[in-house]
Amino acid sequence: MEALENVRRKRTQTARLVSSPGYVGAEEKKLVIWKDKKEGNQLLVLPGEGSEDTKVESIKLDQRVQLTYCDLLKATKCYDIIPSSTKMVILDSQLSVKKALFALLNNGLRSAPIWNSETQQLSGMLTVTDFILVLQRYYLYQPESIESIEEHSISTFKAKTDRTVDNSLMSIRPEDNLLDAIFALRHRAVHRLPVIDPSTGNIIYMMTYKRLLNFLQMAIVRHVAGFMNKTLEELKIGTYENIATVHLDTAVIDALKLLVDRRISSLPVVDSHRKLVSMFSRADVINMAAEKTYATLDATVGDTQSSGQEQRICVDSTATCQKTDTLLSVVSKLSRREIHRLPVLDDSGHVTGVVSVSDIVRYVADHTEVDS
């Protein structure tokens, strides 16, 4: 116990990963990372509370600092990062689209699992993308009936997206580690995966790139993760060619098509000189539904912006970045602003690229895989 107490007295940043005692097979863990002048970077795995084993396992980290991430991601299960208190919104497949959209809006969500009451099982996800696809379909073929879409049930609505409810809902298990979760998100080209308890079939959490990034930010000691202090340009993180943008006079229907075709969450709104004006996002689609402005898809992106307020928010430097910004500062901005993408600007305010949460998490996963 003496070695354990000595570790606890160290002034280090600790990632405390606590599992519920009621979860079968789960163990309480503590991971501590610090930089020792003599021994170099080390990862300590401390025994769980109440454990008979008092041994402290010490793993000496390689100078390639990505191994720090590798050890943490592999040692941490999906269950470990689930908050002790959280809520999950699940929608019945027979619920009207109108009520479902308001449920998403009132809970600040962009998607929710669907429960099929007939088969008594989870059957898919309702997402903003579904709503965009149906809007496009009605706009092209039944523009006179577009306002009726919110009266459909979710199951009928999903059928109109050509992305029918799939009984084989993609998911991950609580015991899967975070590295597995990252690879699953990337391999399946999705932004979120339900964490499902195999013993009950219940969804207990929704794993997203954003939540993985928040974990990495909290769990890594800054001086250990040296590449966090390198710039986006040095690390080659982000997209800088063929950037999708819109203008204030771009039709909403065209902006929606770009969001779906590019599989992105938001679009920079630029002026004639490609200077950033604001951002148009999938969240705006939910607001359109709440205000019933989706019936006028020929309206412009500028019409959906609220009297310049959005412009003032998005031009704020805390919601933009430059290629010379460090990865650490970009991660901090994304987490603090609760957003998924940052436009990359040059010194004159022109949009030169975009960096997203998934870009960063994928970079970490790629380099972890190589260095491990």
C-alpha positions, 0 to 999 in steps of 0.5 A: 500500500505504501507504493500506492499512497506515494502515487496518490501524493504525486501532483499529476492529472488523473483520469478516474474511470469508475464502473458501476458495481452492478455491471457484471465483469466491470472493475474500478480502475485508475489511470495516472500519467505523469512525466518523471525526470528520471524515468520518463513518461509513465502510465500507472494502472492503480488497483481498484478500491477494495481490491486485494491486489495492491500492486501498482502496474507501471508502463514505461511509455515510448518517446512516441507520445501517441502511445499514451493515447493507445494505452488509454484508449485500449485500457478504457471501456465504453462503459467507463466514460458513461456519466453516472447520471444521464438520460436517453431519449428513445422514440416509439416508431408509431410516434408522429414526426412532429412530436419526435422533432420537438422531442429532439429539439427540447433535449438538444439532440440531433438523433434518437433510437427508434423502438418498435413496439410490435417487435419489442426491439430497437429498430434504427435511428431517427436523425436530422439526415432522415428529415433532410432526405424527406424534405428533398423528396417532397420538394421534388415530387410533392411540393404541395404536400410538404407540410403534411410530413410532420403528421406521418408516423416515424415508421412511415417517415423512415420508409420515405427516406429510402433508408428503411428501418433496419432490424440489425441496428449497428451498435457496440458493447459496453465492454468494447474499448474506446479504440474499438469504438473509434474504428467502428465509427470510422469503418461504418461511416457514422457519427454515433453508435448506441452502446447496448447492454447485450444481457438486456438489449437496452441502450445505455449510452450514445457513443460519438466522436465528440464524447471521445474527444472530450475524454481525450482532452480530460484524460491526457496530461498536456506535457505528455502529449507533445504533438498536441502543441504542434499546429494543424499545418504541421500535423496535416489535420483538416480539409483544405481542398474542395471546401463546401461553402454557401452564400447568404443567397444560396437556396436552403434546398441547395444547402441541405443537399450539400450537407447530405452529399458531403456527410457534414454537420455544417457549412461555412457561409461566405461572402463574394470574397470567401470571407466568413459570414456565419455557419449553416448547420444541421441544427438549423434544420431542426429549428426550421421544423419547429418554426415550420419554415421548411415549407419554403425551401426556396428561401435563402440561407440568409433568411434562416439567420436571425437578424445578424445574431448568428453572424456575430457568434460565428465570426467570433475568434473562439469559433474559428481557427487558423492553420498555425493554431495548435491542436491543443487550442483547437480541441479546447475551442471545439469542446468549449463551444460544443460544436463539431466543426471549425472553419479555418481562416487566413489572416484576412478572414478568408475560409481556407479549410475546415477542421472537425472533431472526427478529423482529430479523433481519426488522426489520433486513431491512425497514429495510435495504430501505427505506433502501437 
